[in-house]
Amino acid sequence: QVQVVESGGGLVQPGGSLRLSCAASGRIFGINDMGWYRQAPGKQRELVAAITSGGQTNYADSVKGRFTISRDNAINTVYLQMNSLKPEDTAVYYCNAALIAWGGRWGQGTQVTVSS
């Protein structure tokens, strides 16, 4: 009855940009915090950026100044604008949404590959 779906990943050259989107759908009553996480091979999943329902944000040190998280509550969507991409940004990016009445839900992930 609810789902969270990411999109926007792909292959990009170093220094390039991508914008990821994550939309929640179904019986959505509201969303508290939303966040973007990433997981590279051999590494644990890590928080990249998070945003509260009120628009407060926080970022991993590795992406500060390069990535921007935003949300559109009218369409239950969170975005991650990624600029100045580096090879070390290569990972599967996952969206997590804290859905009111449903709890936290993960998207399926979207691959971001930054070529050398």
Biopython code that builds the backbone (N, CA, C, O; Angstrom):
import numpy as np
from Bio.PDB.StructureBuilder import StructureBuilder

atoms = [
    (1, "GLN", "N", (0.814, -1.209, 0.000)),
    (1, "GLN", "CA", (0.000, 0.000, 0.000)),
    (1, "GLN", "C", (0.845, 1.256, 0.000)),
    (1, "GLN", "O", (0.325, 2.346, -0.237)),
    (2, "VAL", "N", (2.143, 1.129, 0.262)),
    (2, "VAL", "CA", (3.069, 2.247, 0.170)),
    (2, "VAL", "C", (4.333, 1.774, -0.533)),
    (2, "VAL", "O", (4.712, 0.607, -0.434)),
    (3, "GLN", "N", (4.971, 2.679, -1.233)),
    (3, "GLN", "CA", (6.228, 2.370, -1.862)),
    (3, "GLN", "C", (7.083, 3.616, -1.968)),
    (3, "GLN", "O", (6.587, 4.742, -2.004)),
    (4, "VAL", "N", (8.377, 3.380, -2.017)),
    (4, "VAL", "CA", (9.353, 4.441, -2.144)),
    (4, "VAL", "C", (10.251, 4.067, -3.314)),
    (4, "VAL", "O", (10.843, 2.988, -3.319)),
    (5, "VAL", "N", (10.356, 4.937, -4.293)),
    (5, "VAL", "CA", (11.063, 4.614, -5.530)),
    (5, "VAL", "C", (12.041, 5.720, -5.880)),
    (5, "VAL", "O", (11.670, 6.890, -5.971)),
    (6, "GLU", "N", (13.306, 5.331, -6.078)),
    (6, "GLU", "CA", (14.342, 6.269, -6.495)),
    (6, "GLU", "C", (14.502, 6.249, -8.007)),
    (6, "GLU", "O", (14.174, 5.267, -8.672)),
    (7, "SER", "N", (15.011, 7.352, -8.531)),
    (7, "SER", "CA", (15.339, 7.430, -9.940)),
    (7, "SER", "C", (16.420, 8.486, -10.129)),
    (7, "SER", "O", (16.677, 9.291, -9.233)),
    (8, "GLY", "N", (17.044, 8.475, -11.292)),
    (8, "GLY", "CA", (18.000, 9.508, -11.642)),
    (8, "GLY", "C", (19.452, 9.097, -11.650)),
    (8, "GLY", "O", (20.312, 9.887, -12.040)),
    (9, "GLY", "N", (19.748, 7.883, -11.229)),
    (9, "GLY", "CA", (21.126, 7.435, -11.240)),
    (9, "GLY", "C", (21.624, 7.203, -12.648)),
    (9, "GLY", "O", (20.855, 7.213, -13.609)),
    (10, "GLY", "N", (22.920, 6.993, -12.753)),
    (10, "GLY", "CA", (23.505, 6.740, -14.051)),
    (10, "GLY", "C", (25.006, 6.897, -14.020)),
    (10, "GLY", "O", (25.624, 6.985, -12.959)),
    (11, "LEU", "N", (25.578, 6.931, -15.207)),
    (11, "LEU", "CA", (27.014, 7.087, -15.391)),
    (11, "LEU", "C", (27.329, 8.542, -15.693)),
    (11, "LEU", "O", (26.701, 9.157, -16.555)),
    (12, "VAL", "N", (28.296, 9.085, -14.985)),
    (12, "VAL", "CA", (28.665, 10.480, -15.170)),
    (12, "VAL", "C", (30.176, 10.622, -15.038)),
    (12, "VAL", "O", (30.821, 9.865, -14.313)),
    (13, "GLN", "N", (30.730, 11.594, -15.743)),
    (13, "GLN", "CA", (32.159, 11.855, -15.654)),
    (13, "GLN", "C", (32.500, 12.624, -14.384)),
    (13, "GLN", "O", (31.656, 13.344, -13.852)),
    (14, "PRO", "N", (33.728, 12.480, -13.896)),
    (14, "PRO", "CA", (34.133, 13.302, -12.751)),
    (14, "PRO", "C", (33.900, 14.778, -13.028)),
    (14, "PRO", "O", (34.168, 15.271, -14.124)),
    (15, "GLY", "N", (33.399, 15.467, -12.024)),
    (15, "GLY", "CA", (33.061, 16.867, -12.172)),
    (15, "GLY", "C", (31.653, 17.113, -12.660)),
    (15, "GLY", "O", (31.185, 18.252, -12.657)),
    (16, "GLY", "N", (30.973, 16.066, -13.078)),
    (16, "GLY", "CA", (29.624, 16.199, -13.582)),
    (16, "GLY", "C", (28.592, 16.253, -12.479)),
    (16, "GLY", "O", (28.918, 16.271, -11.292)),
    (17, "SER", "N", (27.336, 16.278, -12.899)),
    (17, "SER", "CA", (26.225, 16.416, -11.966)),
    (17, "SER", "C", (25.131, 15.409, -12.269)),
    (17, "SER", "O", (24.954, 14.982, -13.410)),
    (18, "LEU", "N", (24.408, 15.042, -11.240)),
    (18, "LEU", "CA", (23.213, 14.227, -11.348)),
    (18, "LEU", "C", (22.219, 14.715, -10.320)),
    (18, "LEU", "O", (22.600, 15.252, -9.280)),
    (19, "ARG", "N", (20.946, 14.529, -10.610)),
    (19, "ARG", "CA", (19.917, 14.792, -9.628)),
    (19, "ARG", "C", (19.098, 13.535, -9.411)),
    (19, "ARG", "O", (18.470, 13.023, -10.338)),
    (20, "LEU", "N", (19.107, 13.045, -8.198)),
    (20, "LEU", "CA", (18.326, 11.888, -7.827)),
    (20, "LEU", "C", (16.975, 12.326, -7.280)),
    (20, "LEU", "O", (16.859, 13.365, -6.630)),
    (21, "SER", "N", (15.967, 11.523, -7.553)),
    (21, "SER", "CA", (14.632, 11.770, -7.037)),
    (21, "SER", "C", (14.150, 10.542, -6.288)),
    (21, "SER", "O", (14.516, 9.415, -6.619)),
    (22, "CYS", "N", (13.336, 10.766, -5.290)),
    (22, "CYS", "CA", (12.742, 9.683, -4.518)),
    (22, "CYS", "C", (11.318, 10.079, -4.194)),
    (22, "CYS", "O", (11.081, 11.089, -3.531)),
    (23, "ALA", "N", (10.379, 9.289, -4.658)),
    (23, "ALA", "CA", (8.967, 9.592, -4.458)),
    (23, "ALA", "C", (8.288, 8.486, -3.666)),
    (23, "ALA", "O", (8.444, 7.303, -3.969)),
    (24, "ALA", "N", (7.546, 8.878, -2.667)),
    (24, "ALA", "CA", (6.718, 7.956, -1.908)),
    (24, "ALA", "C", (5.298, 8.004, -2.453)),
    (24, "ALA", "O", (4.787, 9.074, -2.784)),
    (25, "SER", "N", (4.671, 6.853, -2.542)),
    (25, "SER", "CA", (3.317, 6.798, -3.059)),
    (25, "SER", "C", (2.511, 5.762, -2.295)),
    (25, "SER", "O", (3.058, 4.960, -1.538)),
    (26, "GLY", "N", (1.215, 5.792, -2.504)),
    (26, "GLY", "CA", (0.302, 4.921, -1.791)),
    (26, "GLY", "C", (-0.470, 5.710, -0.756)),
    (26, "GLY", "O", (-0.788, 6.883, -0.953)),
    (27, "ARG", "N", (-0.763, 5.052, 0.342)),
    (27, "ARG", "CA", (-1.512, 5.715, 1.410)),
    (27, "ARG", "C", (-0.544, 6.493, 2.281)),
    (27, "ARG", "O", (-0.158, 6.049, 3.363)),
    (28, "ILE", "N", (-0.159, 7.660, 1.790)),
    (28, "ILE", "CA", (0.801, 8.517, 2.476)),
    (28, "ILE", "C", (0.051, 9.555, 3.288)),
    (28, "ILE", "O", (-0.665, 10.391, 2.737)),
    (29, "PHE", "N", (0.219, 9.497, 4.583)),
    (29, "PHE", "CA", (-0.413, 10.463, 5.467)),
    (29, "PHE", "C", (0.499, 11.644, 5.771)),
    (29, "PHE", "O", (0.038, 12.712, 6.174)),
    (30, "GLY", "N", (1.767, 11.442, 5.576)),
    (30, "GLY", "CA", (2.767, 12.451, 5.815)),
    (30, "GLY", "C", (4.112, 11.784, 5.989)),
    (30, "GLY", "O", (4.193, 10.579, 6.225)),
    (31, "ILE", "N", (5.162, 12.566, 5.872)),
    (31, "ILE", "CA", (6.512, 12.046, 5.969)),
    (31, "ILE", "C", (7.312, 12.916, 6.912)),
    (31, "ILE", "O", (7.333, 14.140, 6.790)),
    (32, "ASN", "N", (7.968, 12.265, 7.853)),
    (32, "ASN", "CA", (8.867, 12.992, 8.733)),
    (32, "ASN", "C", (10.225, 13.133, 8.045)),
    (32, "ASN", "O", (10.303, 13.691, 6.951)),
    (33, "ASP", "N", (11.285, 12.641, 8.662)),
    (33, "ASP", "CA", (12.597, 12.767, 8.044)),
    (33, "ASP", "C", (12.703, 11.935, 6.776)),
    (33, "ASP", "O", (12.110, 10.861, 6.671)),
    (34, "MET", "N", (13.456, 12.437, 5.826)),
    (34, "MET", "CA", (13.835, 11.685, 4.647)),
    (34, "MET", "C", (15.336, 11.800, 4.476)),
    (34, "MET", "O", (15.935, 12.820, 4.816)),
    (35, "GLY", "N", (15.928, 10.763, 3.955)),
    (35, "GLY", "CA", (17.368, 10.785, 3.803)),
    (35, "GLY", "C", (17.850, 10.003, 2.609)),
    (35, "GLY", "O", (17.172, 9.111, 2.100)),
    (36, "TRP", "N", (19.043, 10.363, 2.177)),
    (36, "TRP", "CA", (19.752, 9.634, 1.145)),
    (36, "TRP", "C", (20.951, 8.938, 1.770)),
    (36, "TRP", "O", (21.720, 9.543, 2.517)),
    (37, "TYR", "N", (21.093, 7.677, 1.458)),
    (37, "TYR", "CA", (22.203, 6.864, 1.903)),
    (37, "TYR", "C", (22.899, 6.290, 0.685)),
    (37, "TYR", "O", (22.325, 6.246, -0.403)),
    (38, "ARG", "N", (24.128, 5.853, 0.863)),
    (38, "ARG", "CA", (24.815, 5.188, -0.225)),
    (38, "ARG", "C", (25.642, 4.037, 0.310)),
    (38, "ARG", "O", (26.073, 4.036, 1.463)),
    (39, "GLN", "N", (25.852, 3.066, -0.547)),
    (39, "GLN", "CA", (26.647, 1.912, -0.189)),
    (39, "GLN", "C", (27.533, 1.533, -1.360)),
    (39, "GLN", "O", (27.050, 1.197, -2.441)),
    (40, "ALA", "N", (28.822, 1.592, -1.131)),
    (40, "ALA", "CA", (29.802, 1.179, -2.116)),
    (40, "ALA", "C", (30.234, -0.250, -1.817)),
    (40, "ALA", "O", (30.104, -0.705, -0.681)),
    (41, "PRO", "N", (30.742, -0.964, -2.810)),
    (41, "PRO", "CA", (31.191, -2.340, -2.568)),
    (41, "PRO", "C", (32.198, -2.423, -1.433)),
    (41, "PRO", "O", (33.156, -1.651, -1.383)),
    (42, "GLY", "N", (31.976, -3.360, -0.527)),
    (42, "GLY", "CA", (32.878, -3.557, 0.586)),
    (42, "GLY", "C", (32.725, -2.569, 1.720)),
    (42, "GLY", "O", (33.474, -2.629, 2.695)),
    (43, "LYS", "N", (31.779, -1.670, 1.616)),
    (43, "LYS", "CA", (31.575, -0.671, 2.650)),
    (43, "LYS", "C", (30.158, -0.746, 3.200)),
    (43, "LYS", "O", (29.248, -1.263, 2.553)),
    (44, "GLN", "N", (29.994, -0.220, 4.400)),
    (44, "GLN", "CA", (28.672, -0.149, 4.999)),
    (44, "GLN", "C", (27.876, 0.995, 4.400)),
    (44, "GLN", "O", (28.429, 1.968, 3.887)),
    (45, "ARG", "N", (26.568, 0.849, 4.479)),
    (45, "ARG", "CA", (25.706, 1.925, 4.035)),
    (45, "ARG", "C", (25.909, 3.137, 4.944)),
    (45, "ARG", "O", (25.946, 3.011, 6.168)),
    (46, "GLU", "N", (26.038, 4.299, 4.332)),
    (46, "GLU", "CA", (26.286, 5.508, 5.086)),
    (46, "GLU", "C", (25.282, 6.591, 4.727)),
    (46, "GLU", "O", (24.784, 6.662, 3.604)),
    (47, "LEU", "N", (25.004, 7.418, 5.701)),
    (47, "LEU", "CA", (24.127, 8.557, 5.470)),
    (47, "LEU", "C", (24.857, 9.606, 4.649)),
    (47, "LEU", "O", (25.976, 9.999, 4.977)),
    (48, "VAL", "N", (24.220, 10.051, 3.591)),
    (48, "VAL", "CA", (24.761, 11.104, 2.745)),
    (48, "VAL", "C", (24.162, 12.455, 3.116)),
    (48, "VAL", "O", (24.883, 13.431, 3.319)),
    (49, "ALA", "N", (22.848, 12.499, 3.201)),
    (49, "ALA", "CA", (22.145, 13.733, 3.517)),
    (49, "ALA", "C", (20.778, 13.394, 4.066)),
    (49, "ALA", "O", (20.194, 12.370, 3.713)),
    (50, "ALA", "N", (20.272, 14.248, 4.927)),
    (50, "ALA", "CA", (18.951, 14.055, 5.501)),
    (50, "ALA", "C", (18.241, 15.388, 5.588)),
    (50, "ALA", "O", (18.870, 16.444, 5.660)),
    (51, "ILE", "N", (16.927, 15.325, 5.581)),
    (51, "ILE", "CA", (16.121, 16.531, 5.672)),
    (51, "ILE", "C", (14.869, 16.237, 6.475)),
    (51, "ILE", "O", (14.223, 15.207, 6.281)),
    (52, "THR", "N", (14.531, 17.140, 7.375)),
    (52, "THR", "CA", (13.338, 16.985, 8.190)),
    (52, "THR", "C", (12.121, 17.506, 7.447)),
    (52, "THR", "O", (12.233, 18.115, 6.384)),
    (53, "SER", "N", (10.962, 17.254, 8.025)),
    (53, "SER", "CA", (9.737, 17.749, 7.423)),
    (53, "SER", "C", (9.710, 19.269, 7.353)),
    (53, "SER", "O", (9.033, 19.843, 6.500)),
    (54, "GLY", "N", (10.445, 19.919, 8.246)),
    (54, "GLY", "CA", (10.528, 21.367, 8.253)),
    (54, "GLY", "C", (11.628, 21.945, 7.388)),
    (54, "GLY", "O", (11.778, 23.164, 7.305)),
    (55, "GLY", "N", (12.402, 21.083, 6.743)),
    (55, "GLY", "CA", (13.426, 21.556, 5.831)),
    (55, "GLY", "C", (14.822, 21.677, 6.419)),
    (55, "GLY", "O", (15.725, 22.176, 5.748)),
    (56, "GLN", "N", (15.022, 21.237, 7.648)),
    (56, "GLN", "CA", (16.359, 21.251, 8.230)),
    (56, "GLN", "C", (17.194, 20.141, 7.614)),
    (56, "GLN", "O", (16.704, 19.027, 7.427)),
    (57, "THR", "N", (18.432, 20.430, 7.301)),
    (57, "THR", "CA", (19.282, 19.480, 6.587)),
    (57, "THR", "C", (20.564, 19.184, 7.331)),
    (57, "THR", "O", (21.019, 19.977, 8.155)),
    (58, "ASN", "N", (21.139, 18.038, 7.034)),
    (58, "ASN", "CA", (22.485, 17.736, 7.455)),
    (58, "ASN", "C", (23.131, 16.851, 6.397)),
    (58, "ASN", "O", (22.456, 16.118, 5.674)),
    (59, "TYR", "N", (24.462, 16.940, 6.324)),
    (59, "TYR", "CA", (25.210, 16.270, 5.277)),
    (59, "TYR", "C", (26.424, 15.564, 5.845)),
    (59, "TYR", "O", (26.988, 15.972, 6.860)),
    (60, "ALA", "N", (26.810, 14.503, 5.172)),
    (60, "ALA", "CA", (28.095, 13.905, 5.462)),
    (60, "ALA", "C", (29.195, 14.885, 5.083)),
    (60, "ALA", "O", (29.065, 15.636, 4.117)),
    (61, "ASP", "N", (30.277, 14.872, 5.850)),
    (61, "ASP", "CA", (31.371, 15.795, 5.569)),
    (61, "ASP", "C", (31.902, 15.645, 4.143)),
    (61, "ASP", "O", (32.330, 16.623, 3.529)),
    (62, "SER", "N", (31.871, 14.439, 3.629)),
    (62, "SER", "CA", (32.437, 14.171, 2.322)),
    (62, "SER", "C", (31.660, 14.813, 1.175)),
    (62, "SER", "O", (32.183, 14.933, 0.067)),
    (63, "VAL", "N", (30.427, 15.224, 1.426)),
    (63, "VAL", "CA", (29.612, 15.796, 0.355)),
    (63, "VAL", "C", (29.213, 17.243, 0.600)),
    (63, "VAL", "O", (28.566, 17.854, -0.250)),
    (64, "LYS", "N", (29.583, 17.793, 1.731)),
    (64, "LYS", "CA", (29.230, 19.173, 2.025)),
    (64, "LYS", "C", (29.790, 20.117, 0.970)),
    (64, "LYS", "O", (30.952, 20.018, 0.574)),
    (65, "GLY", "N", (28.950, 21.017, 0.533)),
    (65, "GLY", "CA", (29.338, 21.963, -0.492)),
    (65, "GLY", "C", (29.149, 21.462, -1.899)),
    (65, "GLY", "O", (29.234, 22.245, -2.846)),
    (66, "ARG", "N", (28.893, 20.173, -2.067)),
    (66, "ARG", "CA", (28.718, 19.593, -3.392)),
    (66, "ARG", "C", (27.302, 19.067, -3.612)),
    (66, "ARG", "O", (26.760, 19.170, -4.713)),
    (67, "PHE", "N", (26.711, 18.508, -2.569)),
    (67, "PHE", "CA", (25.378, 17.917, -2.675)),
    (67, "PHE", "C", (24.364, 18.789, -1.957)),
    (67, "PHE", "O", (24.686, 19.454, -0.972)),
    (68, "THR", "N", (23.142, 18.781, -2.455)),
    (68, "THR", "CA", (22.051, 19.505, -1.827)),
    (68, "THR", "C", (20.819, 18.616, -1.772)),
    (68, "THR", "O", (20.384, 18.077, -2.790)),
    (69, "ILE", "N", (20.266, 18.468, -0.590)),
    (69, "ILE", "CA", (19.033, 17.713, -0.432)),
    (69, "ILE", "C", (17.870, 18.694, -0.306)),
    (69, "ILE", "O", (17.990, 19.738, 0.335)),
    (70, "SER", "N", (16.766, 18.350, -0.915)),
    (70, "SER", "CA", (15.574, 19.175, -0.842)),
    (70, "SER", "C", (14.351, 18.276, -0.913)),
    (70, "SER", "O", (14.460, 17.091, -1.228)),
    (71, "ARG", "N", (13.199, 18.837, -0.622)),
    (71, "ARG", "CA", (11.986, 18.036, -0.677)),
    (71, "ARG", "C", (10.808, 18.874, -1.127)),
    (71, "ARG", "O", (10.784, 20.093, -0.954)),
    (72, "ASP", "N", (9.844, 18.205, -1.701)),
    (72, "ASP", "CA", (8.592, 18.809, -2.110)),
    (72, "ASP", "C", (7.493, 18.013, -1.427)),
    (72, "ASP", "O", (7.109, 16.938, -1.888)),
    (73, "ASN", "N", (6.998, 18.543, -0.338)),
    (73, "ASN", "CA", (6.013, 17.812, 0.450)),
    (73, "ASN", "C", (4.688, 17.618, -0.290)),
    (73, "ASN", "O", (3.942, 16.684, 0.003)),
    (74, "ALA", "N", (4.398, 18.499, -1.244)),
    (74, "ALA", "CA", (3.150, 18.385, -1.987)),
    (74, "ALA", "C", (3.089, 17.114, -2.812)),
    (74, "ALA", "O", (2.004, 16.594, -3.071)),
    (75, "ILE", "N", (4.239, 16.610, -3.227)),
    (75, "ILE", "CA", (4.276, 15.395, -4.039)),
    (75, "ILE", "C", (5.091, 14.295, -3.378)),
    (75, "ILE", "O", (5.475, 13.327, -4.035)),
    (76, "ASN", "N", (5.358, 14.434, -2.084)),
    (76, "ASN", "CA", (6.036, 13.397, -1.307)),
    (76, "ASN", "C", (7.340, 12.951, -1.950)),
    (76, "ASN", "O", (7.603, 11.758, -2.104)),
    (77, "THR", "N", (8.142, 13.926, -2.319)),
    (77, "THR", "CA", (9.360, 13.653, -3.056)),
    (77, "THR", "C", (10.550, 14.343, -2.414)),
    (77, "THR", "O", (10.455, 15.485, -1.963)),
    (78, "VAL", "N", (11.663, 13.642, -2.378)),
    (78, "VAL", "CA", (12.921, 14.205, -1.929)),
    (78, "VAL", "C", (13.922, 14.113, -3.070)),
    (78, "VAL", "O", (13.903, 13.161, -3.851)),
    (79, "TYR", "N", (14.794, 15.108, -3.160)),
    (79, "TYR", "CA", (15.781, 15.173, -4.218)),
    (79, "TYR", "C", (17.176, 15.233, -3.626)),
    (79, "TYR", "O", (17.375, 15.672, -2.493)),
    (80, "LEU", "N", (18.123, 14.787, -4.409)),
    (80, "LEU", "CA", (19.526, 14.966, -4.071)),
    (80, "LEU", "C", (20.239, 15.487, -5.309)),
    (80, "LEU", "O", (20.466, 14.748, -6.267)),
    (81, "GLN", "N", (20.588, 16.757, -5.277)),
    (81, "GLN", "CA", (21.365, 17.352, -6.348)),
    (81, "GLN", "C", (22.837, 17.114, -6.058)),
    (81, "GLN", "O", (23.344, 17.539, -5.020)),
    (82, "MET", "N", (23.517, 16.443, -6.959)),
    (82, "MET", "CA", (24.906, 16.083, -6.773)),
    (82, "MET", "C", (25.744, 16.796, -7.824)),
    (82, "MET", "O", (25.601, 16.548, -9.021)),
    (83, "ASN", "N", (26.608, 17.672, -7.371)),
    (83, "ASN", "CA", (27.496, 18.411, -8.250)),
    (83, "ASN", "C", (28.941, 18.048, -7.958)),
    (83, "ASN", "O", (29.252, 17.479, -6.911)),
    (84, "SER", "N", (29.812, 18.379, -8.888)),
    (84, "SER", "CA", (31.244, 18.131, -8.730)),
    (84, "SER", "C", (31.511, 16.696, -8.295)),
    (84, "SER", "O", (32.254, 16.449, -7.345)),
    (85, "LEU", "N", (30.905, 15.773, -8.991)),
    (85, "LEU", "CA", (30.997, 14.368, -8.604)),
    (85, "LEU", "C", (32.416, 13.838, -8.738)),
    (85, "LEU", "O", (33.164, 14.211, -9.642)),
    (86, "LYS", "N", (32.757, 12.969, -7.823)),
    (86, "LYS", "CA", (34.071, 12.346, -7.759)),
    (86, "LYS", "C", (33.932, 10.837, -7.892)),
    (86, "LYS", "O", (32.869, 10.292, -7.596)),
    (87, "PRO", "N", (34.979, 10.155, -8.328)),
    (87, "PRO", "CA", (34.907, 8.693, -8.409)),
    (87, "PRO", "C", (34.507, 8.037, -7.092)),
    (87, "PRO", "O", (33.822, 7.014, -7.096)),
    (88, "GLU", "N", (34.921, 8.605, -5.978)),
    (88, "GLU", "CA", (34.578, 8.032, -4.690)),
    (88, "GLU", "C", (33.107, 8.183, -4.325)),
    (88, "GLU", "O", (32.659, 7.622, -3.326)),
    (89, "ASP", "N", (32.353, 8.932, -5.120)),
    (89, "ASP", "CA", (30.915, 9.010, -4.934)),
    (89, "ASP", "C", (30.185, 7.808, -5.532)),
    (89, "ASP", "O", (28.984, 7.644, -5.323)),
    (90, "THR", "N", (30.898, 6.980, -6.264)),
    (90, "THR", "CA", (30.291, 5.808, -6.885)),
    (90, "THR", "C", (29.715, 4.880, -5.827)),
    (90, "THR", "O", (30.421, 4.456, -4.912)),
    (91, "ALA", "N", (28.443, 4.567, -5.955)),
    (91, "ALA", "CA", (27.753, 3.732, -4.983)),
    (91, "ALA", "C", (26.320, 3.518, -5.448)),
    (91, "ALA", "O", (25.852, 4.156, -6.391)),
    (92, "VAL", "N", (25.646, 2.618, -4.773)),
    (92, "VAL", "CA", (24.199, 2.536, -4.903)),
    (92, "VAL", "C", (23.605, 3.498, -3.893)),
    (92, "VAL", "O", (23.915, 3.434, -2.703)),
    (93, "TYR", "N", (22.764, 4.375, -4.363)),
    (93, "TYR", "CA", (22.138, 5.370, -3.513)),
    (93, "TYR", "C", (20.725, 4.939, -3.171)),
    (93, "TYR", "O", (19.934, 4.589, -4.047)),
    (94, "TYR", "N", (20.422, 4.970, -1.887)),
    (94, "TYR", "CA", (19.123, 4.555, -1.380)),
    (94, "TYR", "C", (18.419, 5.713, -0.693)),
    (94, "TYR", "O", (19.040, 6.524, -0.006)),
    (95, "CYS", "N", (17.147, 5.771, -0.888)),
    (95, "CYS", "CA", (16.301, 6.742, -0.209)),
    (95, "CYS", "C", (15.592, 6.067, 0.946)),
    (95, "CYS", "O", (15.144, 4.927, 0.825)),
    (96, "ASN", "N", (15.489, 6.759, 2.058)),
    (96, "ASN", "CA", (14.694, 6.299, 3.178)),
    (96, "ASN", "C", (13.704, 7.383, 3.569)),
    (96, "ASN", "O", (14.063, 8.553, 3.702)),
    (97, "ALA", "N", (12.470, 6.985, 3.747)),
    (97, "ALA", "CA", (11.424, 7.915, 4.136)),
    (97, "ALA", "C", (10.743, 7.414, 5.390)),
    (97, "ALA", "O", (10.296, 6.269, 5.445)),
    (98, "ALA", "N", (10.663, 8.266, 6.393)),
    (98, "ALA", "CA", (9.952, 7.936, 7.630)),
    (98, "ALA", "C", (8.490, 8.294, 7.433)),
    (98, "ALA", "O", (8.080, 9.434, 7.652)),
    (99, "LEU", "N", (7.718, 7.316, 7.020)),
    (99, "LEU", "CA", (6.320, 7.531, 6.684)),
    (99, "LEU", "C", (5.453, 7.485, 7.927)),
    (99, "LEU", "O", (5.511, 6.535, 8.708)),
    (100, "ILE", "N", (4.648, 8.523, 8.101)),
    (100, "ILE", "CA", (3.717, 8.541, 9.220)),
    (100, "ILE", "C", (2.752, 7.370, 9.090)),
    (100, "ILE", "O", (2.156, 7.152, 8.035)),
    (101, "ALA", "N", (2.612, 6.632, 10.164)),
    (101, "ALA", "CA", (1.742, 5.451, 10.279)),
    (101, "ALA", "C", (2.370, 4.177, 9.703)),
    (101, "ALA", "O", (1.918, 3.078, 10.024)),
    (102, "TRP", "N", (3.396, 4.301, 8.864)),
    (102, "TRP", "CA", (4.039, 3.142, 8.262)),
    (102, "TRP", "C", (5.451, 2.901, 8.768)),
    (102, "TRP", "O", (5.947, 1.776, 8.695)),
    (103, "GLY", "N", (6.090, 3.909, 9.268)),
    (103, "GLY", "CA", (7.468, 3.787, 9.688)),
    (103, "GLY", "C", (8.439, 3.987, 8.538)),
    (103, "GLY", "O", (8.050, 4.409, 7.448)),
    (104, "GLY", "N", (9.686, 3.686, 8.785)),
    (104, "GLY", "CA", (10.704, 3.871, 7.777)),
    (104, "GLY", "C", (10.590, 2.885, 6.633)),
    (104, "GLY", "O", (10.327, 1.700, 6.837)),
    (105, "ARG", "N", (10.790, 3.388, 5.430)),
    (105, "ARG", "CA", (10.724, 2.554, 4.234)),
    (105, "ARG", "C", (11.883, 2.907, 3.319)),
    (105, "ARG", "O", (12.193, 4.081, 3.112)),
    (106, "TRP", "N", (12.521, 1.878, 2.773)),
    (106, "TRP", "CA", (13.626, 2.039, 1.849)),
    (106, "TRP", "C", (13.172, 1.918, 0.411)),
    (106, "TRP", "O", (12.272, 1.142, 0.089)),
    (107, "GLY", "N", (13.801, 2.690, -0.443)),
    (107, "GLY", "CA", (13.644, 2.492, -1.864)),
    (107, "GLY", "C", (14.523, 1.351, -2.331)),
    (107, "GLY", "O", (15.257, 0.756, -1.542)),
    (108, "GLN", "N", (14.447, 1.047, -3.620)),
    (108, "GLN", "CA", (15.176, -0.088, -4.175)),
    (108, "GLN", "C", (16.632, 0.232, -4.480)),
    (108, "GLN", "O", (17.432, -0.678, -4.702)),
    (109, "GLY", "N", (16.977, 1.485, -4.494)),
    (109, "GLY", "CA", (18.325, 1.912, -4.794)),
    (109, "GLY", "C", (18.511, 2.268, -6.254)),
    (109, "GLY", "O", (17.845, 1.718, -7.131)),
    (110, "THR", "N", (19.416, 3.188, -6.504)),
    (110, "THR", "CA", (19.765, 3.568, -7.861)),
    (110, "THR", "C", (21.279, 3.717, -7.952)),
    (110, "THR", "O", (21.909, 4.323, -7.085)),
    (111, "GLN", "N", (21.846, 3.163, -9.002)),
    (111, "GLN", "CA", (23.303, 3.136, -9.152)),
    (111, "GLN", "C", (23.816, 4.467, -9.672)),
    (111, "GLN", "O", (23.310, 5.000, -10.659)),
    (112, "VAL", "N", (24.816, 4.991, -9.004)),
    (112, "VAL", "CA", (25.548, 6.163, -9.468)),
    (112, "VAL", "C", (26.992, 5.746, -9.696)),
    (112, "VAL", "O", (27.666, 5.273, -8.781)),
    (113, "THR", "N", (27.452, 5.922, -10.908)),
    (113, "THR", "CA", (28.826, 5.576, -11.251)),
    (113, "THR", "C", (29.525, 6.804, -11.809)),
    (113, "THR", "O", (29.074, 7.392, -12.791)),
    (114, "VAL", "N", (30.613, 7.183, -11.188)),
    (114, "VAL", "CA", (31.418, 8.311, -11.629)),
    (114, "VAL", "C", (32.699, 7.740, -12.218)),
    (114, "VAL", "O", (33.516, 7.159, -11.504)),
    (115, "SER", "N", (32.866, 7.905, -13.497)),
    (115, "SER", "CA", (33.984, 7.293, -14.197)),
    (115, "SER", "C", (35.283, 8.019, -13.911)),
    (115, "SER", "O", (35.300, 9.183, -13.510)),
    (116, "SER", "N", (36.378, 7.290, -14.130)),
    (116, "SER", "CA", (37.690, 7.872, -13.910)),
    (116, "SER", "C", (38.191, 8.607, -15.147)),
    (116, "SER", "O", (39.290, 9.161, -15.133)),
]
sb = StructureBuilder()
sb.init_structure("model")
sb.init_model(0)
sb.init_chain("A")
sb.init_seg("    ")
for serial, (resi, resn, name, xyz) in enumerate(atoms, 1):
    if name == "N":
        sb.init_residue(resn, " ", resi, " ")
    sb.init_atom(name, np.array(xyz, "f"), 0.0, 1.0, " ", f" {name:<3s}", serial, name[0])
structure = sb.get_structure()
